[in-house]
């Protein structure tokens, strides 16, 4: 058969679109989308035929060009297009703030408030009482002042943005004194020196990688110094022969020389979790030192949406609110909605521990984890009796660049199969309708239950049911 004869067998776009099987697709996706996908499929079929050699053309299956086969391909494409690129997954890794998996899951009230605010209009920048324009900066002001004791607060879209804004507003054209041991790199090769350069401030390094004394900051102060800055090295720890200036020591130096002190805290911890092995600075205690400005993340140990929160002395925060960068870095109504409900939980520590998923996961006892692991193991055995299932101890982590040296004693369900490899199991779960992300340890697939929500136990069992 000649190539031209085969090409003539390709149905025309209009003929394909007349198929009654597309009536639902027109309604759901729209005629323009269906037409576009149809054209793409037919163009690909034509291109494949044109690329065939004589021998391949001789054995070409002409049935592939039937309208029904092409319609099936178009419908498959349309179904694939309906799957969102961003979707939910099950985190069974035991890493609580897993950056690749979206960090902190929101509390239920935050989710409901986002839905309510997003469904219609809101008073984002409207003062309902006065009937005139308001400011989005006022939405969290009273609540954050109550919780932290700061004079004023503002919120931007992440902590890197907060760093940029703080430095631009407080130290543009001036030097900022920072310990050499605190020049951190955030994920994605995002470095403090680079942020400082972009802000217009000049970095003045002091001390050494492992040792920086209060006197090092004092010696560095000159007529062009704009601020002293301390950065919490949350994603690494220098051990051994070390020394660093404490926050209250820097505050004293700042007061003596009439210089503001900035603390880039990062993690956003609002409560003391030392009894759970988490010896990290927290926001209220840091502000109690008299620090001028503190900045931290909303989606790390605070347990809220992605955001950068800046708190401190009013004269500095007001300057930031009026800065040109403030509009470029501001957050939307959904972030405010989620953050407000998250912060309200902190009015009572017990409520925060109970309702905020990140805090609940960190503080869950081994007994509770063991009970959950037993329930998951039973569900897996019921779903698929061919699998080898047992309960093991596991080391869980905080993640998200927080407390890298802290390992939480966890419990996991270990699964193996005599029929397939553990790597194959892991891949199968990732491809499930609701992807399950687990980890392989010593050739066993581990499901760390600390990060698995109660409602997800059945989903994991359902995914493993498919293993032959």
Secondary structure, DSSP 8 states (H G I E B T S, - for coil): --HHHHHHTS--HHHHHT-GGGHHHHHHH-HHHHHHHHHHHHHHHHHHHHT--HHHHHT--GGGGSHHHHHHHHHHHHHHHHS-SS---EE-SSEEE-GGGTSS---HHHHHHHHHHHHS---TTEETTTTEE--GGGTTHHHHHHHH--SEEEEESSHHHHHHHHHHHHHTTSEEEEEGGG--EETTTEEHHHHHHHHT-EEEEES-SSB--HHHHHHH--TTEEEEEEE--TT----SS-B---HHHHHHHHHHHT-EEEEEEES---S--GGGT-----HHHHHTTT-SEEEEESSSTT-SSS-EEEEE-HHHHHHHHTSHHHHHH---HHHHHHHHHHHHHTTSHHHHHHH-HHHHHHH--HHHHHHHHHHHHHHHHHH-TTSEEEEEEEEEEEETTEEEEEEEEEEEEEEE-SSS-HHHHHHHHHTSSS-EE-EEETTEEEEEGGGS-GGGHHHHHHHHHT--
